[in-house]
Amino acid sequence: MNQKLLLFMLTFTVFTFLTGFSTSSEFKRAMWVEHLDISESSEALLKKTKENEYNVLYVKTDPDKSLESYSDFIRKANELGIEIHALGGDPSWALDENQQQILGFVEGVQDYNESVAEEEQFTGIHLKIQPQYLPEWYEDQSSVVKQWKSNLTAALDALPENTALETSSSMPFWLDEVHTPGEPDMPFHSWLIRQFDHTTILAYRDTLEGPNGMVNLTKNEFEAADQYNKQIVIGVSLADTGQDHTTFFEEGIADMNMHLKLVDKHLGEYDSYIGTAVDDFSSWEAQEEQPPTEQAKEKKYRGTYIWEADTLINEKEKIIQFAKEKNINLLYTRLDLTQPFSAYTDFVEEANQAGIEIHAMGGHPSWALKEEEARMLKLVDYVKEYNNTVDENQQFTGIHLDVEPYVTPSWAENEQEVLSQWMNNIELFVKETKRESNLEASMDLAMWFDDTNTPGHPDTPFYQWVINQMDHTSIMAFRDFAKGSGGIIDMAQNEIDYAESIDKNMIISVEIKENKHNPYISFHEEGAAKMEEQLDIVDEELSSNTAYNGYTVHAYRYWKNH
């Protein structure tokens, strides 16, 4: 055996010993199925489950149907590597008077499994009871908890000791302060976790961080599960609850999936963590069936620019804190391409975790010229190589250009020639950005290109040609008032209307940097409060335009001092 091969095998053995073989693919990817007629929709359900890499379904069984009617569905699911857990439960199952219902469900699943072939058996039983929805909960909580405990004990005792069924239940995250009847020193969440093979914590939040994020709210549950050698699944919701912070309904599936991958990383440190669950299939399907463009346009951006590359590296924490304080969810950030990728990974990861998109930014007036295309491509190549190297949650969302050639002498000398070269560079930028990547391509555009002809396309104003090329365009509508002649909306109206007509996205950009010679183009004199007031008007006035995707403020350096 040669030395290189021996060294590789030794290194691999040590690495495996230290890290184990666990991968994210081993986690449970569960989903509740509570409002679906399996007999009519099983093929579509299994197809979507497999395509979207879910591997566990908590399926609500119909009490009016024999469990034998599920055998064909379960067999097909098992062939696809999808576990089917029989789901039962109702808030009233926590009460003594309904103990027979929970016993009948548990015993029925056990009897069914004993009567069919192994490939037709349920993998487990999942209970979702949630007595907090009962009026009795608010009249005498301690009594309800006592009855709930009694019913669960009876149900689990009804199963043979050697049962192959995996037992699990759903549990809200807020039972930490509820005491266990008969065991006053034990929080009820700990008692519940001890009873089941795994517990799915209903951590219904749309963020990981902070005192009200999933990580903090489930800390006690994980500590209990680790102590008792039990397992935890984190459950999130896609339902329209009317409370934005409890669901990913407003954010959509893509944002939820990004957060669930971060859950794997941050909560995977616990031995008891085994995966995530989504509530529920009907809500997921309703979101999934929306056209992608419609989903994207539901998200309104509130962003800013970070032009100083050293600021991004030296003020990471301050930038993230500022973004959170200002409810910013989009940052155009200039990069120092001489820096190693590690200079950006922590910042981008923390931003993504907070729901802030990071678009790498570059630009210079000369980038419009053929002779400078290499500088533009250097940025594109850097970002693509970076994204291909780092973890998904550390990746940039897009690349943004700010190229303003009209400030150069060559523009005054031969505007059409500069425009022609700029067009070639724009096309090259989009082509290279999109090649083998899902990066979004965008650029800033001055608001006064309405009457500028496009070289080679005499009937097309230049602003329309640009909007056609980009995923989104930021219109620099630099004015210090929203409505009226010469205001922000008036200056951007043609661009907004055209973008809507071709199903493109448009962002309004405003200025807060001081401009002594033209104070009307900036909110510097009026201040940030006045700017916010006018941007609220922009939001309201353009809310019915499907192209309008929010606004950005130029720039962080000036905004933070107001």
C-alpha positions as CSV (number, residue, x, y, z in Angstrom):
1,M,0.0,0.0,0.0
2,N,1.5,3.4,-1.0
3,Q,2.0,6.1,1.6
4,K,-0.6,8.5,0.1
5,L,-3.4,5.9,0.3
6,L,-2.3,4.8,3.8
7,L,-2.4,8.5,4.9
8,F,-5.9,9.0,3.4
9,M,-7.3,5.9,5.1
10,L,-5.8,6.9,8.4
11,T,-7.2,10.5,8.1
12,F,-10.6,9.2,7.1
13,T,-10.7,6.7,10.0
14,V,-9.9,9.4,12.5
15,F,-12.4,11.9,11.0
16,T,-15.1,9.3,11.0
17,F,-14.4,8.3,14.6
18,L,-14.6,12.0,15.7
19,T,-17.6,13.0,13.7
20,G,-19.6,9.9,13.1
21,F,-21.5,9.0,9.9
22,S,-24.6,11.2,10.7
23,T,-25.8,13.3,7.8
24,S,-28.8,15.6,7.4
25,S,-30.4,12.9,5.2
26,E,-30.8,10.7,8.3
27,F,-33.1,13.3,10.0
28,K,-36.8,12.9,10.0
29,R,-38.6,15.1,7.6
30,A,-42.2,14.8,8.8
31,M,-45.5,16.3,7.8
32,W,-48.9,16.1,9.4
33,V,-51.7,15.0,7.0
34,E,-54.9,15.9,8.7
35,H,-57.4,17.0,6.1
36,L,-57.0,14.7,3.1
37,D,-59.0,11.7,1.9
38,I,-56.3,9.1,1.4
39,S,-58.5,6.9,-0.7
40,E,-58.8,9.6,-3.3
41,S,-55.4,11.4,-3.1
42,S,-52.8,8.8,-2.0
43,E,-50.8,8.8,-5.3
44,A,-50.5,12.6,-5.4
45,L,-49.6,12.7,-1.7
46,L,-46.9,10.1,-2.0
47,K,-45.5,11.7,-5.2
48,K,-45.2,15.1,-3.6
49,T,-43.8,13.7,-0.4
50,K,-41.1,11.9,-2.2
51,E,-40.2,14.7,-4.6
52,N,-39.8,17.1,-1.7
53,E,-37.8,14.7,0.4
54,Y,-40.2,14.2,3.3
55,N,-39.8,10.7,4.8
56,V,-42.4,10.6,7.6
57,L,-46.2,11.3,7.4
58,Y,-48.4,11.6,10.5
59,V,-51.7,10.6,8.7
60,K,-55.0,11.3,10.5
61,T,-57.1,8.1,10.2
62,D,-60.8,8.3,9.5
63,P,-62.8,6.7,12.3
64,D,-65.5,5.9,9.8
65,K,-63.2,3.8,7.7
66,S,-61.6,0.5,8.4
67,L,-57.8,0.6,8.9
68,E,-57.5,-2.1,6.3
69,S,-58.4,0.6,3.7
70,Y,-55.0,2.1,4.4
71,S,-53.0,-1.0,3.6
72,D,-52.3,-0.3,-0.1
73,F,-51.3,3.3,0.7
74,I,-48.9,2.2,3.5
75,R,-47.3,-0.5,1.3
76,K,-46.6,2.0,-1.5
77,A,-45.3,4.5,1.0
78,N,-42.9,1.9,2.5
79,E,-41.7,1.1,-1.0
80,L,-40.7,4.8,-1.3
81,G,-39.0,4.9,2.0
82,I,-41.8,6.9,3.6
83,E,-42.9,6.0,7.1
84,I,-46.6,6.3,7.9
85,H,-47.6,7.0,11.5
86,A,-51.2,6.7,12.4
87,L,-52.3,10.1,13.7
88,G,-55.1,10.5,16.2
89,G,-56.2,13.1,18.6
90,D,-58.7,15.8,19.6
91,P,-58.5,18.3,22.4
92,S,-61.3,16.4,24.1
93,W,-59.2,13.2,24.3
94,A,-57.5,14.8,27.3
95,L,-60.7,14.4,29.4
96,D,-61.7,11.3,31.5
97,E,-65.0,11.0,29.7
98,N,-63.2,10.3,26.4
99,Q,-60.6,7.9,27.5
100,Q,-62.2,5.1,25.6
101,Q,-61.7,7.0,22.3
102,I,-57.9,7.2,22.8
103,L,-57.8,3.6,23.9
104,G,-59.8,2.5,20.9
105,F,-57.5,4.3,18.6
106,V,-54.3,2.9,20.1
107,E,-55.6,-0.6,20.3
108,G,-57.1,-0.5,16.8
109,V,-53.7,0.4,15.2
110,Q,-52.0,-2.4,17.2
111,D,-54.7,-4.9,16.2
112,Y,-54.4,-3.8,12.5
113,N,-50.7,-4.2,12.5
114,E,-50.9,-7.7,13.8
115,S,-53.3,-8.7,11.1
116,V,-51.4,-7.5,8.0
117,A,-48.1,-8.1,6.3
118,E,-45.1,-6.1,7.6
119,E,-45.0,-3.9,4.5
120,E,-48.6,-2.8,5.1
121,Q,-48.1,-1.9,8.8
122,F,-48.0,1.6,10.4
123,T,-44.6,2.5,11.6
124,G,-45.9,4.3,14.6
125,I,-48.7,6.0,16.5
126,H,-48.7,9.8,16.8
127,L,-51.0,11.6,19.3
128,K,-51.9,15.3,18.8
129,I,-54.4,16.2,21.6
130,Q,-53.8,20.0,22.5
131,P,-56.3,20.4,25.4
132,Q,-55.5,24.2,25.5
133,Y,-58.3,24.6,23.0
134,L,-60.9,23.3,25.6
135,P,-62.9,25.8,27.7
136,E,-62.1,23.5,30.7
137,W,-58.4,24.4,30.3
138,Y,-59.1,27.9,31.4
139,E,-61.6,26.9,34.1
140,D,-59.4,24.3,35.8
141,Q,-56.1,23.7,34.1
142,S,-54.7,21.4,36.8
143,S,-57.7,19.1,36.5
144,V,-57.3,18.9,32.7
145,V,-53.6,18.1,33.0
146,K,-54.4,15.4,35.5
147,Q,-57.0,13.8,33.2
148,W,-54.6,14.2,30.2
149,K,-51.9,12.4,32.1
150,S,-54.3,9.6,33.1
151,N,-55.5,9.1,29.5
152,L,-52.0,9.0,28.0
153,T,-50.9,6.5,30.7
154,A,-53.9,4.2,30.0
155,A,-53.3,4.4,26.2
156,L,-49.6,3.6,26.4
157,D,-50.2,0.8,28.9
158,A,-52.6,-0.8,26.4
159,L,-49.7,-1.5,24.1
160,P,-47.8,-4.7,24.5
161,E,-44.3,-4.2,25.9
162,N,-42.8,-5.7,22.8
163,T,-44.8,-3.6,20.4
164,A,-42.9,-2.6,17.2
165,L,-44.9,0.6,17.0
166,E,-43.0,3.8,17.5
167,T,-44.9,6.1,19.9
168,S,-44.9,9.9,19.6
169,S,-47.0,12.9,20.4
170,S,-47.2,16.6,19.6
171,M,-46.6,19.0,22.5
172,P,-46.6,22.8,22.7
173,F,-43.3,24.4,23.8
174,W,-44.9,26.3,26.7
175,L,-45.5,23.5,29.2
176,D,-42.3,24.3,31.1
177,E,-44.2,26.0,34.0
178,V,-47.0,23.4,34.2
179,H,-46.4,20.8,37.0
180,T,-47.0,17.1,36.7
181,P,-49.9,15.8,38.8
182,G,-48.6,13.6,41.6
183,E,-45.0,14.7,40.8
184,P,-44.8,18.4,41.7
185,D,-41.0,18.6,41.2
186,M,-41.3,17.5,37.6
187,P,-42.4,19.9,34.8
188,F,-45.1,18.4,32.7
189,H,-43.1,18.7,29.5
190,S,-40.5,16.4,31.1
191,W,-43.1,13.8,32.0
192,L,-44.6,13.9,28.5
193,I,-41.2,13.5,26.8
194,R,-40.4,10.5,29.0
195,Q,-43.5,8.6,27.9
196,F,-42.8,8.5,24.1
197,D,-40.1,7.4,21.7
198,H,-40.1,10.8,20.2
199,T,-41.9,14.1,20.9
200,T,-42.7,16.7,18.3
201,I,-42.4,20.1,19.8
202,L,-44.9,22.6,18.3
203,A,-42.3,25.4,18.1
204,Y,-44.6,27.6,16.0
205,R,-42.3,30.5,15.3
206,D,-40.8,31.9,12.1
207,T,-37.4,32.7,13.4
208,L,-34.6,30.8,15.2
209,E,-32.9,33.6,17.1
210,G,-33.8,35.8,20.1
211,P,-35.9,35.1,23.2
212,N,-38.9,34.3,21.1
213,G,-37.1,32.1,18.6
214,M,-37.2,28.3,18.2
215,V,-33.8,27.7,19.7
216,N,-34.5,29.5,23.0
217,L,-38.2,28.3,23.3
218,T,-37.2,24.6,23.1
219,K,-34.1,24.6,25.2
220,N,-35.8,23.0,28.3
221,E,-37.4,20.3,26.1
222,F,-34.0,19.3,24.6
223,E,-32.4,19.2,28.0
224,A,-35.1,16.9,29.3
225,A,-34.9,14.6,26.2
226,D,-31.1,14.4,26.5
227,Q,-31.5,13.5,30.1
228,Y,-34.0,10.7,29.5
229,N,-32.5,9.4,26.3
230,K,-35.6,10.4,24.3
231,Q,-35.9,12.1,20.8
232,I,-37.2,15.4,19.7
233,V,-38.7,16.6,16.4
234,I,-39.2,20.4,15.9
235,G,-42.6,21.3,14.4
236,V,-43.3,24.5,12.4
237,S,-46.5,25.8,10.8
238,L,-47.5,26.9,7.3
239,A,-51.1,27.6,8.2
240,D,-52.7,31.1,8.0
241,T,-52.9,31.7,11.7
242,G,-53.4,35.4,11.5
243,Q,-50.3,35.8,13.7
244,D,-47.3,36.3,11.5
245,H,-44.6,35.3,14.1
246,T,-46.2,31.9,14.6
247,T,-46.1,30.6,11.0
248,F,-44.2,30.7,7.7
249,F,-47.5,31.4,5.9
250,E,-46.4,34.9,4.9
251,E,-42.7,34.0,4.2
252,G,-43.5,30.9,2.1
253,I,-42.0,27.4,1.6
254,A,-38.5,28.5,0.4
255,D,-38.0,30.7,3.5
256,M,-39.3,27.9,5.7
257,N,-37.0,25.4,4.1
258,M,-34.0,27.7,4.7
259,H,-34.9,28.0,8.3
260,L,-35.4,24.2,8.7
261,K,-31.9,23.6,7.4
262,L,-30.6,26.0,10.0
263,V,-32.6,24.1,12.6
264,D,-30.6,21.0,11.7
265,K,-27.4,22.9,12.3
266,H,-28.2,24.7,15.5
267,L,-30.4,22.1,17.2
268,G,-28.5,19.1,15.8
269,E,-26.0,19.7,18.5
270,Y,-28.4,18.0,20.9
271,D,-28.2,14.2,21.0
272,S,-32.0,14.0,21.1
273,Y,-32.6,16.0,17.9
274,I,-33.9,13.9,15.1
275,G,-35.6,16.2,12.6
276,T,-38.4,18.6,11.7
277,A,-42.1,18.4,11.0
278,V,-44.4,20.7,9.0
279,D,-48.0,21.4,9.9
280,D,-49.6,20.5,7.6
281,F,-49.9,19.0,4.1
282,S,-53.0,21.0,3.1
283,S,-51.3,24.3,4.0
284,W,-48.1,23.2,2.3
285,E,-49.9,22.2,-0.9
286,A,-51.8,25.5,-1.0
287,Q,-48.5,27.4,-0.8
288,E,-46.7,25.1,-3.2
289,E,-49.4,25.5,-5.9
290,Q,-49.1,29.3,-6.0
291,P,-47.1,30.5,-9.1
292,P,-43.5,31.2,-8.0
293,T,-43.6,34.8,-9.3
294,E,-46.7,35.4,-7.1
295,Q,-45.0,34.0,-4.1
296,A,-41.9,36.1,-4.7
297,K,-43.9,39.3,-5.1
298,E,-45.6,38.8,-1.8
299,K,-42.3,39.6,-0.1
300,K,-41.7,43.3,0.1
301,Y,-38.0,44.3,0.5
302,R,-36.7,47.0,2.8
303,G,-33.0,47.3,2.1
304,T,-29.8,49.3,2.1
305,Y,-26.4,49.5,0.4
306,I,-23.0,48.8,2.1
307,W,-20.4,50.3,-0.2
308,E,-17.3,50.1,1.9
309,A,-15.9,46.6,1.7
310,D,-13.9,47.0,4.9
311,T,-17.1,48.0,6.8
312,L,-18.7,44.7,6.0
313,I,-15.7,42.9,7.4
314,N,-15.1,45.1,10.5
315,E,-18.7,45.9,11.5
316,K,-20.5,42.6,11.0
317,E,-22.3,42.6,14.3
318,K,-23.3,46.3,14.0
319,I,-24.7,45.8,10.5
320,I,-26.8,42.8,11.6
321,Q,-28.0,44.7,14.6
322,F,-28.9,47.8,12.5
323,A,-30.7,45.6,10.0
324,K,-32.8,44.0,12.8
325,E,-33.6,47.3,14.4
326,K,-34.7,48.8,11.0
327,N,-36.5,45.7,9.8
328,I,-34.2,45.4,6.9
329,N,-34.4,42.2,4.8
330,L,-32.1,43.0,1.9
331,L,-28.5,44.2,1.8
332,Y,-26.5,45.0,-1.3
333,T,-22.9,44.5,-0.1
334,R,-19.7,45.4,-1.8
335,L,-17.0,42.8,-1.5
336,D,-13.2,42.9,-1.2
337,L,-12.3,40.1,-3.7
338,T,-8.8,39.8,-2.2
339,Q,-10.3,38.4,1.0
340,P,-10.7,34.6,1.6
341,F,-14.2,33.2,1.5
342,S,-14.1,32.8,5.3
343,A,-14.2,36.6,5.6
344,Y,-17.9,36.5,4.7
345,T,-19.3,33.1,5.8
346,D,-20.3,34.0,9.3
347,F,-21.9,37.3,8.3
348,V,-23.9,35.8,5.5
349,E,-25.0,32.9,7.6
350,E,-26.2,35.1,10.5
351,A,-28.0,37.4,8.0
352,N,-29.7,34.5,6.3
353,Q,-30.7,33.1,9.7
354,A,-32.3,36.5,10.5
355,G,-34.2,36.5,7.2
356,I,-31.9,39.1,5.5
357,E,-30.9,38.4,1.9
358,I,-27.4,39.3,1.0
359,H,-26.7,40.3,-2.6
360,A,-23.0,40.8,-3.5
361,M,-22.5,44.2,-5.1
362,G,-20.0,45.8,-7.4
363,G,-19.8,48.5,-9.9
364,H,-17.9,51.5,-11.3
365,P,-18.8,53.9,-14.2
366,S,-16.1,52.3,-16.3
367,W,-17.8,48.8,-16.0
368,A,-20.0,49.9,-18.9
369,L,-17.1,49.7,-21.3
370,K,-15.8,46.6,-23.1
371,E,-12.3,47.1,-21.8
372,E,-13.5,46.7,-18.2
373,E,-15.7,43.6,-18.6
374,A,-13.0,41.5,-16.9
375,R,-13.4,43.4,-13.6
376,M,-17.2,42.7,-13.7
377,L,-16.6,39.0,-14.4
378,K,-14.1,38.8,-11.6
379,L,-16.9,39.7,-9.2
380,V,-19.3,37.1,-10.7
381,D,-16.6,34.4,-10.7
382,Y,-15.7,35.1,-7.0
383,V,-19.4,35.0,-5.8
384,K,-20.1,31.8,-7.8
385,E,-17.0,30.0,-6.5
386,Y,-17.8,31.2,-3.0
387,N,-21.4,29.8,-3.2
388,N,-20.1,26.5,-4.6
389,T,-17.6,26.2,-1.7
390,V,-19.7,27.2,1.4
391,D,-22.8,25.7,3.1
392,E,-26.1,26.6,1.6
393,N,-27.1,28.8,4.5
394,Q,-23.9,30.8,4.0
395,Q,-24.6,31.6,0.3
396,F,-25.2,34.9,-1.4
397,T,-28.7,35.3,-2.9
398,G,-27.7,37.4,-5.8
399,I,-25.3,39.8,-7.5
400,H,-26.1,43.4,-7.9
401,L,-24.5,46.0,-10.2
402,D,-24.3,49.8,-9.8
403,V,-22.8,51.1,-13.0
404,E,-23.4,54.8,-13.9
405,P,-21.4,55.6,-17.0
406,Y,-23.1,58.9,-17.6
407,V,-20.7,60.6,-15.2
408,T,-17.7,59.8,-17.5
409,P,-16.4,62.0,-20.3
410,S,-17.0,59.3,-22.9
411,W,-20.7,59.5,-22.3
412,A,-20.9,63.1,-23.4
413,E,-18.7,62.3,-26.4
414,N,-20.6,59.3,-27.7
415,E,-23.6,58.3,-25.6
416,Q,-24.9,55.6,-28.1
417,E,-21.5,53.9,-28.3
418,V,-21.2,53.7,-24.5
419,L,-24.8,52.4,-24.3
420,S,-24.0,49.7,-26.8
421,Q,-20.9,48.5,-24.8
422,W,-22.9,48.7,-21.6
423,M,-25.6,46.5,-23.1
424,N,-23.1,43.9,-24.1
425,N,-21.6,43.9,-20.6
426,I,-25.1,43.7,-19.0
427,E,-26.0,40.7,-21.2
428,L,-22.6,39.0,-20.3
429,F,-23.2,39.7,-16.6
430,V,-26.7,38.1,-16.7
431,K,-25.5,35.1,-18.7
432,E,-22.5,34.4,-16.5
433,T,-24.4,35.0,-13.2
434,K,-27.1,32.6,-14.3
435,R,-24.9,29.9,-15.8
436,E,-25.1,26.8,-13.5
437,S,-26.3,28.9,-10.5
438,N,-29.6,30.1,-9.0
439,L,-28.2,33.5,-8.2
440,E,-30.4,36.5,-8.8
441,A,-29.2,39.2,-11.2
442,S,-30.1,42.8,-10.6
443,M,-28.8,46.3,-11.1
444,D,-29.5,50.0,-10.3
445,L,-31.0,52.2,-13.0
446,A,-31.4,55.9,-13.1
447,M,-35.0,57.1,-13.4
448,W,-34.4,59.3,-16.4
449,F,-33.9,56.7,-19.2
450,D,-37.5,57.0,-20.4
451,D,-36.6,58.9,-23.6
452,T,-33.2,57.3,-24.2
453,N,-33.3,55.1,-27.3
454,T,-31.7,51.6,-27.2
455,P,-28.9,50.9,-29.7
456,G,-30.2,48.4,-32.2
457,H,-33.8,48.7,-30.8
458,P,-35.0,52.2,-31.8
459,D,-38.6,51.6,-30.7
460,T,-37.5,50.4,-27.2
461,P,-36.6,52.9,-24.5
462,F,-33.4,51.9,-22.7
463,Y,-35.1,51.4,-19.3
464,Q,-37.4,48.8,-20.8
465,W,-34.4,46.9,-22.3
466,V,-32.7,46.8,-18.9
467,I,-35.8,45.7,-17.0
468,N,-36.1,42.8,-19.6
469,Q,-32.7,41.5,-18.7
470,M,-32.8,41.6,-14.9
471,D,-34.6,39.5,-12.2
472,H,-35.2,42.8,-10.4
473,T,-34.2,46.4,-11.1
474,S,-33.7,49.1,-8.5
475,I,-34.9,52.4,-9.8
476,M,-33.0,55.3,-8.3
477,A,-36.0,57.6,-7.8
478,F,-34.0,60.1,-5.8
479,R,-36.5,62.6,-4.6
480,D,-37.5,63.7,-1.1
481,F,-41.3,63.4,-1.4
482,A,-43.5,60.6,-2.4
483,K,-46.5,62.0,-4.3
484,G,-47.0,64.7,-6.8
485,S,-45.2,65.9,-9.9
486,G,-41.5,65.1,-9.7
487,G,-42.0,62.9,-6.6
488,I,-40.7,59.4,-6.1
489,I,-43.7,57.7,-7.5
490,D,-44.0,60.0,-10.5
491,M,-40.3,59.5,-11.3
492,A,-40.6,55.7,-11.2
493,Q,-44.1,55.2,-12.6
494,N,-43.0,54.3,-16.2
495,E,-40.6,51.7,-14.9
496,I,-43.0,50.2,-12.4
497,D,-45.8,50.0,-15.0
498,Y,-43.6,48.4,-17.6
499,A,-42.2,45.9,-15.1
500,E,-45.7,44.9,-14.2
501,S,-46.6,44.4,-17.8
502,I,-43.8,41.8,-18.3
503,D,-44.0,40.2,-14.9
504,K,-40.7,41.6,-13.5
505,N,-39.9,42.8,-10.1
506,M,-39.0,46.4,-9.3
507,I,-37.5,48.1,-6.2
508,I,-37.5,51.8,-5.4
509,S,-34.2,53.3,-4.3
510,V,-34.1,56.6,-2.3
511,E,-31.2,58.7,-1.1
512,I,-30.3,59.9,2.4
513,K,-26.7,61.1,1.7
514,E,-26.2,64.8,1.8
515,N,-26.3,66.7,-1.5
516,K,-25.7,70.4,-0.9
517,H,-26.2,71.3,-4.6
518,N,-29.4,69.4,-5.1
519,P,-31.0,68.9,-1.7
520,Y,-34.4,67.8,-3.2
521,I,-32.9,64.5,-4.3
522,S,-32.1,63.4,-0.7
523,F,-33.8,63.0,2.6
524,H,-30.7,64.2,4.4
525,E,-32.2,67.5,5.4
526,E,-35.6,66.1,6.3
527,G,-34.2,63.2,8.3
528,A,-35.0,59.5,8.7
529,A,-38.4,60.0,10.3
530,K,-39.7,62.0,7.4
531,M,-38.1,59.5,4.9
532,E,-40.0,56.7,6.7
533,E,-43.2,58.7,6.4
534,Q,-42.8,59.2,2.7
535,L,-41.8,55.5,2.1
536,D,-45.0,54.5,3.8
537,I,-46.9,56.5,1.3
538,V,-44.9,54.9,-1.5
539,D,-45.8,51.5,-0.1
540,E,-49.5,52.3,0.1
541,E,-49.7,53.9,-3.3
542,L,-47.9,51.1,-5.1
543,S,-49.3,48.2,-3.2
544,S,-51.7,47.2,-6.0
545,N,-48.9,47.1,-8.6
546,T,-47.7,43.5,-8.8
547,A,-44.2,44.6,-9.9
548,Y,-43.5,46.7,-6.8
549,N,-41.2,44.7,-4.5
550,G,-40.3,47.3,-1.8
551,Y,-37.5,49.9,-1.4
552,T,-33.9,50.4,-0.5
553,V,-32.2,53.4,1.2
554,H,-28.8,54.6,-0.1
555,A,-26.9,53.9,2.0
556,Y,-26.0,52.3,5.4
557,R,-23.2,54.7,6.0
558,Y,-25.5,57.7,6.0
559,W,-28.7,56.1,7.3
560,K,-27.1,54.9,10.5
561,N,-26.2,58.4,11.5
562,H,-29.8,59.8,11.3
